[in-house]
Amino acid sequence: MHIVIVNTIAGNGRALNILEKIQHDHSFQANQCRSFITDYKGHAEEIVKQVTEIYHEKIKTVIIIGGDGTLHEVLNGMKHYPEIPLAFIPAGSGNDFARGAGIHTNPVTLFKRIIDHPRTLSFKPGAYLFHNDVKSRRHFMNSIGFGLDAEVAYKADNSSFKKVFNRMRIGFMSYVLAFFTVLPTYQSLDITLTIDGKVKQVKGAYMITVSRHPYYGGGMKIAPQASLKKDFYSVIVVESMPKWKILLLFITVFWGKHTSLREVKQYKGRAITVESLSTIPVQVDGEAGSCRFCKMEIPEQKRMVYFG
């Protein structure tokens, strides 16, 4: 049995179009594929949790058709069943995990290969918690960002122009406009950053990102040295700089050249902690929120991903 989780809102209806195409394909009909439609944020996690608890011994693959947010939900809904392979057919506005994993195939062709002859990627997703409580631990596929990028993610996700750009297939422009809206009034952060036990006091930081692969924000190459094949995080710290230089950083980040700036520091590690005396903005796989404490570790358990 193959379970197909579809976020019909993703990509302004692109996910639904993909589902309709693969449902008419022989591979869908001949391989016991069952599709489930999400109705609201968090629904994908609820669905896959229920389905895997009941049918985990029969499930061959869980296939996600949606964006990075849907992938994040399914990953966490399946965290007790790491032996079940995941497959991702990108249909969102950002699709950064697809970039990081090298998934570029036509959706219908990708579906056929996943069912019949998939290539496999075995890697360790990120693990994080916002309170020092192991029971609250969750997983992420892309990155966790603190500061400016989290403010931008929140603004972009709640903007009136996001749907317009998604319809035009230029979803990254939501982040571009949000960036120029947020930057003029943004206040830098004082953060305690711990990497594999080494403590750094970061004063006046614009942002910190902890990444499993290079991309975020719809194609920005924020962490050029990150790779899903490596068992450690890439940590990028943007220290205090003039706001005109932030503009230069924003332009060069699409090619990964921002790391040549003196105020951009690169680190790597398996256990990362970010702490602040005040509440700071945070984004996890593009979903914005806030926190004072976040602990990130590389888990022992690997996850198998199928792709074409």
C-alpha positions in Angstrom: 0.0 0.0 0.0 1.2 3.5 -0.9 -0.2 6.5 1.1 -0.5 9.8 -0.8 -0.9 12.9 1.3 -2.0 16.0 -0.7 -2.1 19.6 0.4 -4.5 21.0 -2.3 -3.8 24.6 -1.3 0.0 24.2 -2.0 1.2 26.1 -5.0 -2.2 27.7 -5.6 -3.8 24.4 -6.6 -0.8 22.8 -8.3 -0.8 19.9 -5.9 -4.4 19.1 -6.8 -3.6 19.2 -10.5 -0.7 16.7 -9.9 -3.0 14.4 -7.9 -5.5 14.3 -10.7 -2.9 13.4 -13.3 -1.3 10.6 -11.3 -4.7 9.2 -10.3 -5.3 8.5 -14.0 -1.9 6.8 -14.4 -1.8 3.0 -14.4 0.8 3.0 -11.6 -1.6 4.6 -9.2 -4.4 2.2 -9.9 -2.3 -1.0 -10.0 -0.3 -0.4 -6.7 -2.9 0.1 -4.0 -2.4 3.8 -3.7 -4.7 5.7 -1.3 -4.9 9.4 -1.3 -5.8 11.7 1.6 -6.6 15.4 1.2 -5.6 18.0 3.9 -8.1 20.6 5.0 -6.2 22.8 7.3 -2.7 23.5 8.8 -1.6 20.5 10.9 -4.0 18.2 9.2 -1.3 16.3 7.3 0.4 15.4 10.6 -2.9 14.2 12.1 -3.8 12.1 9.0 -0.4 10.3 8.7 -0.2 9.7 12.4 -3.6 7.9 12.3 -2.9 6.0 9.1 0.6 4.8 10.1 -0.6 3.6 13.5 -3.3 1.4 11.8 -1.5 0.3 8.6 2.2 0.6 9.4 3.0 -3.0 8.5 1.3 -2.7 5.1 2.6 0.7 4.0 5.4 0.7 1.4 5.8 4.4 1.0 4.2 7.7 2.2 4.2 10.1 -0.7 3.7 13.8 -0.1 2.4 16.2 -2.7 2.7 19.7 -1.4 5.2 22.1 -0.1 7.9 22.1 2.6 5.3 22.8 5.3 3.4 19.7 4.4 6.6 17.7 4.4 7.4 19.0 7.8 4.0 17.9 9.1 4.2 14.4 7.6 7.8 13.9 8.9 6.6 14.6 12.5 3.4 12.5 12.1 5.7 9.6 11.2 8.4 10.1 13.7 7.6 6.8 15.5 7.9 4.9 12.2 11.3 5.8 10.7 11.4 2.5 8.8 8.6 3.7 6.5 10.2 5.5 3.5 9.0 9.0 2.5 8.7 10.4 -1.0 8.2 14.0 -1.9 6.6 15.4 -5.0 7.2 19.2 -4.7 4.2 21.4 -5.4 4.6 24.3 -3.0 5.9 27.9 -3.4 9.4 27.3 -2.0 10.2 23.7 -2.5 13.6 24.1 -0.8 13.9 20.4 0.3 13.5 19.4 -3.4 16.5 21.6 -4.2 18.5 20.3 -1.4 17.8 16.7 -2.3 18.2 17.2 -6.0 14.5 16.4 -6.9 13.8 18.0 -10.3 11.8 15.4 -12.2 8.4 16.0 -13.8 5.7 15.1 -11.1 4.1 12.2 -13.0 7.4 10.7 -14.1 8.6 11.1 -10.5 5.5 9.3 -9.1 6.1 6.4 -11.5 9.7 6.1 -10.5 8.8 6.2 -6.8 6.4 3.4 -7.2 8.5 1.2 -9.6 12.2 1.9 -9.4 13.0 4.6 -6.9 16.4 6.0 -6.1 17.0 6.3 -2.3 18.5 8.9 0.0 19.2 7.9 3.5 19.9 10.8 5.9 19.3 12.1 9.4 16.7 14.9 9.6 17.2 17.7 12.2 15.7 17.3 15.7 14.7 20.3 17.8 12.8 21.3 21.0 11.8 24.7 22.3 11.7 23.5 25.9 14.3 21.3 27.6 11.8 18.4 27.5 12.7 15.4 25.3 9.0 14.5 24.9 8.4 17.8 23.0 11.1 17.0 20.4 10.2 17.4 16.8 12.0 17.0 13.5 12.8 19.4 10.6 14.0 18.8 7.0 15.4 22.2 5.9 16.4 24.8 8.5 15.6 26.7 11.7 16.3 30.4 11.6 16.3 33.0 14.3 15.9 36.8 13.8 15.5 38.6 10.5 14.7 35.6 8.3 12.0 34.5 10.7 10.4 37.9 10.6 10.6 37.8 6.8 9.0 34.3 6.8 6.1 35.5 8.9 5.5 38.6 6.8 5.7 36.6 3.5 3.4 33.9 4.7 0.8 36.4 5.8 1.0 38.8 2.9 -1.7 39.5 0.4 0.7 39.2 -2.5 1.8 35.6 -1.8 -1.1 34.0 -3.7 -0.4 36.3 -6.7 3.3 35.3 -6.9 2.5 31.6 -6.4 0.1 31.7 -9.3 2.8 33.2 -11.4 5.3 30.5 -10.2 7.6 33.1 -8.6 6.9 32.4 -5.0 10.3 33.6 -3.9 9.2 37.1 -4.7 7.0 37.0 -1.5 10.2 36.8 0.5 11.8 39.6 -1.5 9.0 42.0 -0.8 8.7 40.9 2.8 12.4 41.5 3.3 12.2 45.1 2.1 9.2 45.6 4.3 10.8 44.2 7.5 14.4 45.5 7.2 13.9 49.3 7.9 12.5 48.7 11.4 14.2 45.4 12.3 16.1 45.3 15.6 19.2 43.0 16.0 19.5 40.3 18.7 21.7 39.4 21.6 22.0 35.6 21.7 23.9 32.9 23.5 24.9 30.3 20.9 26.3 26.9 22.0 27.9 24.6 19.4 29.0 21.2 20.6 29.5 22.6 24.1 31.4 25.7 23.0 29.6 28.9 24.1 29.6 32.1 22.0 28.0 35.4 23.0 26.6 37.0 19.9 25.8 40.7 20.3 23.7 42.6 17.8 23.1 39.6 15.4 20.8 40.0 12.5 20.1 36.3 12.1 21.3 32.8 12.9 20.3 29.8 10.7 20.9 26.1 11.5 20.6 24.1 8.2 20.5 20.5 7.0 21.0 21.5 3.3 21.9 24.7 1.5 18.5 26.2 0.6 15.7 28.2 2.2 13.3 31.0 1.4 12.4 29.7 -2.1 16.0 29.2 -3.4 18.3 31.3 -1.3 21.6 29.4 -0.8 22.0 30.4 2.8 24.3 27.5 3.9 26.5 26.6 0.9 28.5 24.0 2.8 25.4 22.1 4.2 24.5 18.7 2.8 21.9 16.0 3.7 24.8 13.6 3.3 26.6 15.1 6.2 25.8 14.2 9.8 26.2 17.7 11.2 24.5 21.1 10.9 25.8 24.1 9.0 25.4 27.2 11.2 25.4 30.7 9.7 25.6 33.8 11.9 25.1 37.2 10.5 26.7 39.7 12.9 26.0 43.4 13.3 26.5 45.3 10.0 25.1 48.5 8.3 21.7 48.0 6.8 23.1 48.9 3.3 25.3 45.8 3.7 22.3 43.7 4.6 21.0 44.6 1.1 24.3 43.3 -0.4 23.9 40.1 1.6 20.4 39.6 0.4 21.4 39.9 -3.2 24.4 37.6 -2.9 22.7 34.9 -0.8 20.9 33.5 -3.9 24.3 32.3 -5.2 25.8 31.5 -1.8 28.3 34.3 -2.1 27.2 36.2 1.1 29.7 34.0 3.1 32.5 36.2 1.7 31.3 39.1 3.8 33.3 39.7 7.0 30.2 39.8 9.2 29.0 36.4 8.0 30.4 33.5 10.1 30.1 29.8 9.3 30.3 27.0 11.9 29.3 23.3 12.0 28.2 21.1 14.8 25.9 18.2 15.8 24.4 19.9 19.0 23.3 23.5 18.8 21.6 25.6 21.4 20.2 29.2 20.9 19.1 31.1 24.0 17.9 34.7 24.5 16.8 36.6 27.6 13.8 38.0 25.5 11.5 36.3 23.1 12.9 36.2 19.6 11.4 35.3 16.2 12.0 31.8 14.8 11.1 29.9 11.7 11.2 26.1 11.3 11.0 24.9 7.7 9.4 28.2 6.8 6.8 28.2 9.6 7.2 31.3 11.8 6.9 31.5 15.6 8.8 32.7 18.6 11.0 31.3 21.4 13.6 32.0 24.0 15.3 28.7 23.9 15.9 26.1 21.1 18.0 23.0 21.2 18.9 21.2 18.0 20.6 17.8 17.6 21.4 15.3 14.9 19.3 12.2 15.8 20.7 8.7 15.7 17.9 7.3 13.5 18.1 7.8 9.7 15.2 8.4 7.4 14.8 6.9 4.0 13.5 9.2 1.2 12.6 7.9 -2.3 12.9 10.1 -5.3 13.1 9.7 -9.1 
